[in-house]
Amino acid sequence: MTDPACAQTESDSENRPSPDTVSPAAISSNTVSPDTISTDTVSPNTVSPNTASPVAVSPVAISPVAVSPVAVSLAAVSPNTASPVAVSPVAVSPADRPAGAARWRTYAKPVLGWLLIAVSIAYSFQWGRDYRKWAFEYTAPIRFVWDIERGYFWGRQVAAHGYLNLYDTMAGQGPRDPLWLDYAPLRLAAMGMWGRWTTEHFPRQDQWREGYDLHWPILTFNTAIAAFGSVGIFLLIYTWRRKSRQPAFRRRTRLERWFARTVLRRPIAPIEAPELAPDPKPISSLYGAVPALIGALLFWFNPAVVLSSHGWPTWDMWVIPFYIWGILLAVWDFWFIAGVVIAIGAMFKGQQFFVAPIFLAWPLLQGRVGPPVRWAIGLLFGIGLLAAPWLVSYKPMVGEQLPRILDHTAIAWVVGTVLAAALMWLGWRWPRSRNTDPAKFRRIWLTQLALRSLLTLGCALLVFWPWLRVGYRDNVALPIALTALLLTAAGLLRWRSQWYVWAACLGASLLFCIPLFHGSSAWADCSFGYGTRHWPGMIMGQTSNLGGILKERYHWEDVMETVYTIEPDTLMGWPTEAMEIPMREFLFGLFVLSMVPCIVGVALQHSRRDPRFLLAITAPWLVFFAFPPQVHERYLLFAAGVGMVAAGVSVGSTLLALFLTLVTFIMTIHVMLSNRNWPKFGADISPDFPRQFHNFIFGTYPDIGWAVLLATLIFIYWAIAPSPGRKRLRG
C-alpha cells in the first residue's frame, strides 16, 4: 500500500514547476502582494515543499504585518522551489499602524502650537502695555515737549472752534509764522478727540503738562496702532512664508496676456512646467508661524517704536501699520482695499505717498493691468471720501467764525455722476429682444438703439454740465475725455467690475468739486504742501543720512545751492539755456533713481515667490531716509519698523534690521537729550551714566550715516538678488 502522505508528496512534486520554468517576469511585486502573505497564509501547520514533515514556524517570526513588494524579489525565491522563503517584514501597513502618532501630527500638534502662540501673544500684549507706560514715565526728564504741546494745543482748538474750519483759518500761513498747522485730516481728528476728552475730564487744563493721566487717550491710540501693526507683520510673514512654498506662477487673464505679449514684449511661460510642480509634502498649519511671531514681537517691543510713540511722543509710527497692511492686502489680491488702506494711512501721515508708486509699478512690471487700476481706484475713493467734509462744504468768509455752508449743487452733481454710471450699465446691458420676426426684430432693435443713445446723451450731460458754465468752457478737452472713458467703462465692463467704476466716479467727482464748485483745498495744502516750505534745510534735527553727511562734513548748508550747471545744447539741442541743478533737486533725483531697483525688486521677488520679497518691501523706506533732503531724524523709524518682517527671511537680515532699530533709537534720543534736564536721565543706573551716555550719543552724529548708506545698498541688493539656492521661476 502506498502511504497517503507519500502519494500526496509525489502529486505535489509532479505539479511543482521546475526552476527552469520560473522566469523573473513571473515573480514580481504583482505576484506576491501584501494581501497574499499574512498569518492566514503561513501557519505553524504549513508543510514544507521539500519535506513531508511540517516545518516549525514560530508565530513570533511571522508577525501580522504587510510585506512590501520590494521585499519579495528573485533572491527571495529558492532555485529548487517556487515558493517564497525567508520573507521578512520591512514595513508597517497604514491600516495596521497605530493611529496615535498620525493624530498627534495632524491635530494635536498644531492645536497645541497655536495655543502656545495665543498664550504668548496674550502675555506679550500685557507686558507691552506696561513697557510703554514705564517708557513714558522714565523718559520724562528728556521729553521733547514741543511736538506734544502742539498736538495738545490743536486738540483743544478743535474742541473749542470745530474740526472743519481750522484748515481754512490757517490757509494763508507762511513758512516762518510762529503758529502753523501741518496735520493731515485724520491726524488732526485724533488730536481733536484727545482735546475733547481733556476738555471733558480736565476743563481747566488749557496748557499742556506732564502726567500719564492727561495723555492717556493719545498714548492708548498709539498702543492700538502698534498692535494693529504687529498683527499685520504676523500675517504678512505667515502668508509669505507659506506662499514661498507654492509654485511661482499663476494663470493670467486674457487682457494681461495680451499686454505682456504686445506691449512688454515678454513671452508667456506655459501653464504647466516640470520645475513648477507643487511640493508633494503637505504644509503644516504651523509652518511660518514661528518667524511670524518673532517678527510681530520684535515690532511690538521695538525700542525705537516705543521711544517714538511713548517717549518723545510723536506720531511717526502711524505710517508703518498701514503700509504693512497695504502690502498684505495686495499679496492677498485685495488691491482695491489696499488702495483704501494706503489712503487712510496718507490721511494720517503724508509720507505714505513717497512709496505709493510701488503699488502701481509692481503689478505692471509683471504684466498685470487690473491690480494697479483697482488700487488707484481704491486710493482715489479713500482720499475723496475722507476729504468729503471739505469738498462739499465751504466757509463763507475766511477768518470769521461762521458755520460752514453745505454745497447742495456739488452734492447733487456727485450723486448724479454715480447715478449716470449705473444707468449706463443698466441701459447697455438690457436684454436684447428674442423676437424671430425680422420686421419686428428690426423695429425693436432700432427702438432700443434710440433709447440707448438718448440714455447715453443724458448721462453725458449729467456728468458734463458743470463745465458748460461760464469760466470753464475753454478747458473742455480733459472733461470730455474723462466723460467718454466713464461712460465706456460703465457700458462695457461686467457687473463685478461696476463697483470699481462707481467708486472711481465717487472719488473723482468729490475731488473735482475743488475747481468746479466751492470745495476747499486748504486741507491738502496744510497737510502735504506746507511741510516742504516750512523746513527748507538740508536736514531736520540730527539726521545721519547723506544730507547730514554733506552738511556736517562737506559744508553744504543751503538746500538750494547749485550742484551742477548744464550748459546749453548739451544733448541734441537740450537745454536751450544754461540749467542750474540745486542740491534739493539733485538729492531728490537720487532718491527717484534709487527707487527704481527697489520697485523692480518687489516685482521680481513676488514673481519668484522668494522670501526676500519681505526685504524688497523694506528697501524703499531706507531709500526714503538715506537720500532725500529735508528729512527728520525720526524717519528712519519707517524702515526699522517695516524691517521687522526680515524675521521671515534669515537671521542675518533680522540682525541688520535690528541694527537699523539701534540707529533710529540713537538719532531719536539724540534730539531728546537736548532737553536741559538730561543729567537726570539714567541717574538711577549710575552717577556717571548720564554724562557717558550723552557723550556716546552725540559722538555718533553724523558719521553713523555711513552705516545707514551701506545698509541701504545691502537692502537694494537683497531686493533684486534671489535667495541662495533658489531657482528663478517665471510666471
Secondary structure, DSSP 8 states (H G I E B T S, - for coil): ---HHHHHHHHHHHHS--GGG--GGGSSTTTS-TTTSSTTTS-TT-B-SS-SSB----TTTS-S----GGGSSGGGB-TT-SSB---------TTTS-SHHHHIIIIIHHHHHHHHHHHHHHHHHHHHHHHHHHHHHHTGGG--HHHHHHHHHHHHHHHHH-SSHHHHHTTT--TT-SS-----HHHHHHHHHHHHHHHHH-TT--S----HHHHHHHHHHHHHHHHHHHHHHHHHHHHHHHHTTS-S-----HHHHHHHHHTS------S--GGG---SS---TTTTHHHHHHHHHHHHT-HHHHIIIIIS--SGGGHHHHHHHHHHHHHTT-HHHHHHHHHHHHHH-GGGGGTTHHHHHHHHHTT--HHHHHHHHHHHHHHHHHTHHHHSEE-SSTTS----EE-HHHHHHHHHHHHHHHHHHHHHTS-------HHHHHHHHHHHHHHHHHHHHHHHHHHHGGGGSTTSTT--HHHHHHHHHHHHHHHHS-HHHHHHHHHHHHHHHHHTHHHHSS---HHHIIIIIHHHHH--BSEESS--SHHHHHHHHH---BTTSEEEEE-TTSBTTB-SS-EEEEHHHHHHHHHHHHHHHHHHHHHHHHHHT-TTHHHHTTHHHHHHHHS-SSEEGGGHHHHHHHGGGGGGT-HHHHHHHHHHHHHHHHHHHHHHTTSTTGGGTTTTT-TTHHHHHHHHHHHTTTTHHHHHHHHHHHHHHHHHS--TT------
